[in-house]
Amino acid sequence: MAHTGQSFDAIVIGAGFSGMYMLKSLRDRLGLAVRVYEAGGTVGGTWYWNRYPGARCDSDSYIYCFTFDKQLLQDWEWSERYPEQPEILRYLEHVAKRHDLKRDMQFDTRVTGGEFDEKTNRWTVRTDRGDEATAQHLIAAVGSLSDTNMPPFKGLDRFKGKWYHTSRFPQSGVDFTGKRVGVVGTGATAVQAIPEIAQQAKQLVVFQRTANYCVPARNGKVDPELVRARKADYDGVVKRIRESFFGQEHYFIPKSVLATTPEEREREFDRMWDAGGFAFWLANYQDMFFDKKANDLCADYIQRKIRSTVKDKVVAEKLIPKGHAYGTKRQPLDTNYYETFNKDNVLLVDAATDGRIDEITEKGIRAGGKEYPLDIIVFATGFDAMTGPLKALNLKGRGGRTLDEQWVNGPRSYLGVAVAGFPNFFTITGPQSPSVLSNMPVSIEQHVEWITDCIESMRRTGKSTIEPTSQAQDAWVAHVNEVVNATLIPTANSWYMSANIAGKPRAFLPYLGPEGVGGYRRKCDEVAAKGYEGFVLA
Ligand SMILES: Cc1cc2nc3c(=O)[nH]c(=O)nc-3n(C[C@H](O)[C@H](O)[C@H](O)COP(=O)(O)OP(=O)(O)OC[C@H]3O[C@@H](n4cnc5c(N)ncnc54)[C@H](O)[C@@H]3O)c2cc1C
């Protein structure tokens, strides 16, 4: 039943990690009346929607969790280094129950619009179920990777088989046994899904637009001694990840790779490779992200690994990235990904050498003029990252301005947490915050706690609105771009650079602070300590 005329202190949109903790924090710490609207059928966000085979986190489980609940850090046992989607969802359901979150959440409800009323200083929000509610504070916990990117492939409507997007997989799963399956895309999701699907399918055809550098995940049970040691030192772990560069216990080697001998760097590369996970990406030589010559040495190591793993020389060459530097795209973690291309039932169709996808036909996919017959197509084509879910809210700020209008040339925010002209509106892990370039629970908790402190301070000092000045916002945008422009990241056509979607204005979406998430946290705290410098409080 639709509710109208309801009024809250705060409305939170989304019930993933972000929305769950935001509710907990505002309700249980400040005593506010909060309503959470969630489009999905329960909590979980990413882990509710992404049910494709092989879906799991790439962050180590001991840090891919909430840290605000110290007892839960001790009690919860993760089964593996990188738990699968059902386990993470179970964890989030457990958190929701433990903190009685669902009583303030409304599921299967999508926020479709909202506007700020300059007379009452309140937001009105509308949903697809006909609800209309107002609140002083509006918090977007809509996720960075929640808006599915489905490229408009010609002919999809006439395909006679079944098709799915990885981020909208059916809850009942998909049986690939004995089927001819096509996977479109080779990003981090596809790299997880392809080896799993290849085990079931009669034939798997992988359509690759851009090859990626994959590094081994090395998933498995974690040594119980290590689990015990981490639990005994969780305060230390939390402190370190909060102060770290990427919200993880990874640290660059404080040395130029160009200053090493071939033997020394091979030893280091082997060590990182054997450690698995993000070590090769985030704990490599410090100039890897900045200097093409340094980067080439790291890339060369992976290229040699690909050539030694993939038996067919032609396929190996297709799998070797061309045209972008290592580490400038989201790092996929590989569990038998390259080995999968040694299987007889797996075929790689590479856009550069075999031809791009021309169209979907009744029977399958036509690429480079050749038709590949398929029973099922799986689109692993990612997301309209970061700005997509925010723009889809159709919010109107001061003077009826929309985010679409404000962001024609890419996102503009202050600290990635607020937008000029949108008073009392906060974005958790919004564009131009560390977000997707960090272990996200660390960044989520930081934003939630900062926003809670800010609202608490407003209530204590009797302020009814807060919004960034456009000068502070301009300076932040300039800073975000200046920092990233010193790296190799802008040279790649990645989703970080908004380049995965035709027509999306090219802009770097997250923030790569010179001192990482630790430095960013200090910056946010400093802004608050200076009476919310760069914001207008009225
Ligand atoms: C496959 C995959 C693997 C990942 N692995 C990692 C990892 O290893 N490490 C890591 O740090 N991060 C990872 N991420 C990023 C992941 O999104 C975050 O870690 C985290 O789950 C984000 O939580 P969130 O609550 O901010 O957003 P989400 O989990 O995306 O939740 C946002 C919620 O908002 C809802 N919503 C959006 N718009 C509306 C609307 N208009 N109305 C109502 N509800 C709305 C959505 O339905 C969604 O449930 C991964 C992402 C994906 C897709």
The ligand as a MOL file (V3000), in Angstrom:
LIG
                    3D

  0  0  0     0  0            999 V3000
M  V30 BEGIN CTAB
M  V30 COUNTS 53 58 0 0 0
M  V30 BEGIN ATOM
M  V30 1 C 30.1830 -8.1740 -8.4860 0
M  V30 2 C 30.7380 -7.1380 -7.5710 0
M  V30 3 C 31.8020 -7.4490 -6.7490 0
M  V30 4 C 32.3030 -6.5040 -5.8800 0
M  V30 5 N 33.3810 -6.8220 -5.1060 0
M  V30 6 C 33.8670 -5.8950 -4.2610 0
M  V30 7 C 34.9990 -6.1640 -3.4480 0
M  V30 8 O 35.5840 -7.2390 -3.5000 0
M  V30 9 N 35.4540 -5.2000 -2.6210 0
M  V30 10 C 34.8480 -3.9890 -2.5500 0
M  V30 11 O 35.2950 -3.1560 -1.7720 0
M  V30 12 N 33.7760 -3.7140 -3.2980 0
M  V30 13 C 33.2840 -4.6170 -4.1500 0
M  V30 14 N 32.2030 -4.3040 -4.9310 0
M  V30 15 C 31.5790 -2.9910 -4.7960 0
M  V30 16 C 30.3030 -3.1010 -3.9250 0
M  V30 17 O 29.3000 -2.4730 -4.6410 0
M  V30 18 C 30.5380 -2.4560 -2.5660 0
M  V30 19 O 31.5550 -3.1520 -1.8930 0
M  V30 20 C 29.3290 -2.4130 -1.6330 0
M  V30 21 O 28.5710 -3.5840 -1.6930 0
M  V30 22 C 28.4960 -1.1920 -1.9190 0
M  V30 23 O 27.4810 -1.0870 -0.9640 0
M  V30 24 P 26.4290 0.0990 -1.1130 0
M  V30 25 O 25.4070 -0.1030 -0.0780 0
M  V30 26 O 27.1190 1.3920 -1.1680 0
M  V30 27 O 25.8190 -0.0920 -2.5750 0
M  V30 28 P 24.9970 -1.3100 -3.1540 0
M  V30 29 O 25.3830 -2.5600 -2.5080 0
M  V30 30 O 25.0860 -1.1940 -4.6220 0
M  V30 31 O 23.4990 -1.0020 -2.6940 0
M  V30 32 C 22.7960 0.0710 -3.2190 0
M  V30 33 C 21.3340 -0.2720 -3.1570 0
M  V30 34 O 20.5960 0.8850 -3.5200 0
M  V30 35 C 19.4550 0.4650 -4.1990 0
M  V30 36 N 18.9720 1.5530 -5.0300 0
M  V30 37 C 19.6360 2.1990 -6.0090 0
M  V30 38 N 18.8520 3.1520 -6.5520 0
M  V30 39 C 17.6750 3.0880 -5.8910 0
M  V30 40 C 16.4620 3.8100 -5.9970 0
M  V30 41 N 16.2940 4.7780 -6.8940 0
M  V30 42 N 15.4510 3.4890 -5.1610 0
M  V30 43 C 15.6000 2.4950 -4.2440 0
M  V30 44 N 16.7290 1.7720 -4.1020 0
M  V30 45 C 17.7460 2.0770 -4.9270 0
M  V30 46 C 19.9040 -0.7070 -5.0210 0
M  V30 47 O 18.8270 -1.5550 -5.3370 0
M  V30 48 C 20.9210 -1.3660 -4.1140 0
M  V30 49 O 20.3530 -2.4280 -3.4220 0
M  V30 50 C 31.7140 -5.2240 -5.8340 0
M  V30 51 C 30.6630 -4.9070 -6.6840 0
M  V30 52 C 30.1750 -5.8520 -7.5510 0
M  V30 53 C 29.0520 -5.4730 -8.4510 0
M  V30 END ATOM
M  V30 BEGIN BOND
M  V30 1 1 1 2
M  V30 2 1 2 3
M  V30 3 2 2 52
M  V30 4 2 3 4
M  V30 5 1 4 5
M  V30 6 1 4 50
M  V30 7 2 5 6
M  V30 8 1 6 7
M  V30 9 1 6 13
M  V30 10 2 7 8
M  V30 11 1 7 9
M  V30 12 1 9 10
M  V30 13 2 10 11
M  V30 14 1 10 12
M  V30 15 2 12 13
M  V30 16 1 13 14
M  V30 17 1 14 15
M  V30 18 1 14 50
M  V30 19 1 15 16
M  V30 20 1 16 17
M  V30 21 1 16 18
M  V30 22 1 18 19
M  V30 23 1 18 20
M  V30 24 1 20 21
M  V30 25 1 20 22
M  V30 26 1 22 23
M  V30 27 1 23 24
M  V30 28 2 24 25
M  V30 29 1 24 26
M  V30 30 1 24 27
M  V30 31 1 27 28
M  V30 32 2 28 29
M  V30 33 1 28 30
M  V30 34 1 28 31
M  V30 35 1 31 32
M  V30 36 1 32 33
M  V30 37 1 33 34
M  V30 38 1 33 48
M  V30 39 1 34 35
M  V30 40 1 35 36
M  V30 41 1 35 46
M  V30 42 1 36 37
M  V30 43 1 36 45
M  V30 44 2 37 38
M  V30 45 1 38 39
M  V30 46 1 39 40
M  V30 47 2 39 45
M  V30 48 1 40 41
M  V30 49 2 40 42
M  V30 50 1 42 43
M  V30 51 2 43 44
M  V30 52 1 44 45
M  V30 53 1 46 47
M  V30 54 1 46 48
M  V30 55 1 48 49
M  V30 56 2 50 51
M  V30 57 1 51 52
M  V30 58 1 52 53
M  V30 END BOND
M  V30 END CTAB
M  END
